[in-house]
């Protein structure tokens, strides 16, 4: 059934029922234009998988690790600036210089790679290569217990510190003015911590050990009973703070190290080392610790500079700000989870914390690949970067109170929706896109509504649906009254949502929803659900290769709410499980996608298949309708998104930006944007560019018409230079071939062929003075003409003119002239491409020469036969001489052209 007849049938049915739910879309049904092209407007790719993180001091750029590559990103725009080339090994340590000009990277290959950070914010297409590589900077992985200090500019080792009892777990530099120096010289020390629980302080001086020597530490501090994970020295150099996995923070007094050394001699006191000033129990394993700047404003008003405050981050996943002298927590950044599982604890714990005094920002890096920015002055979250979405399995557009489709909800292969205790498998939206539903492997479904607050935008859980015996793989909701869930227990449940609020109020407990109906729907897992736009029908797709259509019976009265499902029919025909189902928005049709690589369109009157769309090379996982039902968009396991015309079952566009299964597909209300998300953790926004392409084609067509008219005018005026240059610019070899052929024929008729090589003196002059790029394009046309016997005469004539009219020095053609061919590219560049072109000309020229030789030989036979048959009727000598003259003349042209092509350099 065609789209128009289906639409008319729906109009009649709705009119008889007294309802017209599709009026707004059907008014413009006949005027809807199909879409033919979508462009990749934006893509959200993985930002951070694991490893170290670095930021510039002004907080404008961040460097993260994606497998073996380091990625530089502009935080304001979210644009990837560049990637630093990896060496196929995972990055174990990374450091950005204070000036943000150099990046140092260590990998498991034991090599040190130094990169120059681009100063411009313009994205680079190619990977940034290192400016210096030290092949074996260490003899074992970096964490093996030896500390080396490097001169970055000159690439050599300045100090080597040994003596650690194991892996070095933390280090920091102490660089400040030396109070004992009369020349105000700077003093530099290195503080290290290792798994032997000891902290060592080394002096970095000119007389310190170099190369392979050793130096004893100035002091060895013992106080931790577990691995120290964080070290920092205060700005004035008086205090050292250390935090470890023994759940304590130790504050050390370094004042004694700032005193001038005592004079050596009998009776003099020994130098006093650093002392432990305070022990602060933090009640969690500490992964990062550091001092805040003395002038840091934590309250929005000026604070005393004598305050001693520090931050900690660890297993609880929050950053705590402490007052050092009192040992109490001033405030906490982030939300602490009181009751979480061991797996969630591992995922959410903080692995690193960075402090940016210039912007008063604390950045925490979490084990679940989230990077969170907090403002110290407002104590609020300012930015959150989701480094890695893992496998994205579903997506839905959400609307705010002010804009439609303003946000996008993603269901990933994780429990990032915090109220779920297992992987989230599906999401759906209802109530004009403002309410969200999610289903999970924890056998529950939850309903989410926006916060009732003007300060921040967010969602909170307002309802919980418990009752399934297995994972909930699909949910479907439209209006606020009810919702459906499909589970691996092969049942569909209908839930009463009549009492749930459409906005979330802080402190309100979620409503426990009641199941109105439970239906044993299929013999295998339920993969897909969808509710019709009029809320009267439900369709379910299953691994049992069928799709069932149900009538929704829902009533609400003073007695209560009743709901049930009544089976209307089953769509059978797929050879594999059904992964996707979708009702038409304006027609009584149903689209299904299956593991048999096809999309089928079904008539809801008799449940028969009316269209089959074949083109995917793997399972079809998602389908949706576009253009008032005249088009279907599908996504599959082959990583492709395809756009189909329903009428002719033709694929009009294939969108490719994924490397794995495309599980999620969402279409905006205006159908201008399609969002696809896949198992490769990439989210792609496809923007409709049909009108733009049509306008470009129309403009190009109009420009071509004008150029063609100009070309004809130039021919009428015998302005061959402009005619040839215009034909070359338009990329029309056919017009050039006709031009050269007509000029050659005209010269032959007038007898002026010997006066010029091409047949016209002005054409000879054009070829003699033709520019490099135009000459390269003309040679490509000659190469193609020479491959066909019918056009080879013109090709040989033009090639002869090029060889004769241009000297060897003028045959030089710039490399860029051969970079771009008529098909978008040319194999080889510069001299290589020119050599390939000449090599393509020689075999065909030799073939034409052999053909002319055979023609000459056959002419003698014709001469002899005619002379013998007619007994001298024809003048054999004159006829034969004429044949020989013509053949010899053509032979001379071919041989001369071949010789010039071979012996004269181009």
Secondary structure as UniProt FT lines:
FT   HELIX           3..17
FT   TURN            21..22
FT   HELIX           23..26
FT   TURN            27..31
FT   STRAND          38..44
FT   STRAND          54..55
FT   TURN            57..58
FT   STRAND          61..66
FT   TURN            67..68
FT   STRAND          69..74
FT   TURN            75..77
FT   STRAND          80..84
FT   STRAND          91..96
FT   TURN            98..99
FT   STRAND          102..107
FT   TURN            108..109
FT   STRAND          112..116
FT   STRAND          132..134
FT   TURN            135..136
FT   TURN            142..143
FT   STRAND          147..151
FT   TURN            152..155
FT   STRAND          156..161
FT   STRAND          168..177
FT   TURN            179..180
FT   TURN            182..183
FT   STRAND          186..194
FT   TURN            195..196
FT   STRAND          198..203
FT   TURN            206..207
FT   TURN            211..212
FT   STRAND          219..222
FT   STRAND          228..233
FT   TURN            235..236
FT   STRAND          239..244
FT   TURN            245..246
FT   STRAND          248..253
FT   HELIX           255..258
FT   TURN            266..267
FT   STRAND          275..281
FT   STRAND          286..291
FT   TURN            294..295
FT   TURN            305..306
FT   STRAND          309..314
FT   TURN            315..316
FT   STRAND          319..323
FT   TURN            324..327
FT   STRAND          328..333
FT   HELIX           342..348
FT   STRAND          350..356
FT   TURN            357..360
FT   STRAND          361..366
FT   TURN            367..368
FT   STRAND          370..375
FT   TURN            376..378
FT   STRAND          381..386
FT   STRAND          392..398
FT   TURN            404..405
FT   STRAND          407..412
FT   TURN            418..419
FT   STRAND          424..430
FT   TURN            431..434
FT   STRAND          435..440
FT   TURN            441..442
FT   STRAND          444..451
FT   STRAND          459..466
FT   STRAND          472..477
FT   STRAND          482..487
FT   TURN            488..489
FT   STRAND          491..496
FT   TURN            498..499
FT   TURN            506..507
FT   STRAND          511..512
FT   STRAND          514..520
FT   STRAND          526..531
FT   TURN            533..534
FT   STRAND          537..542
FT   TURN            543..544
FT   STRAND          546..556
FT   STRAND          561..572
FT   STRAND          578..583
FT   STRAND          589..594
FT   TURN            595..596
FT   STRAND          598..603
FT   TURN            604..607
FT   STRAND          608..614
FT   STRAND          620..626
FT   HELIX           627..629
FT   STRAND          631..636
FT   TURN            637..638
FT   STRAND          640..645
FT   TURN            646..649
FT   STRAND          650..656
FT   STRAND          662..667
FT   TURN            669..670
FT   STRAND          673..678
FT   TURN            679..680
FT   STRAND          683..688
FT   HELIX           690..716
FT   TURN            717..718
FT   HELIX           720..730
FT   HELIX           733..750
FT   HELIX           753..755
FT   HELIX           761..768
FT   HELIX           772..786
FT   HELIX           789..791
FT   HELIX           792..805
FT   HELIX           809..811
FT   HELIX           815..818
FT   TURN            822..823
FT   HELIX           831..869
FT   TURN            870..872
FT   HELIX           876..903
//
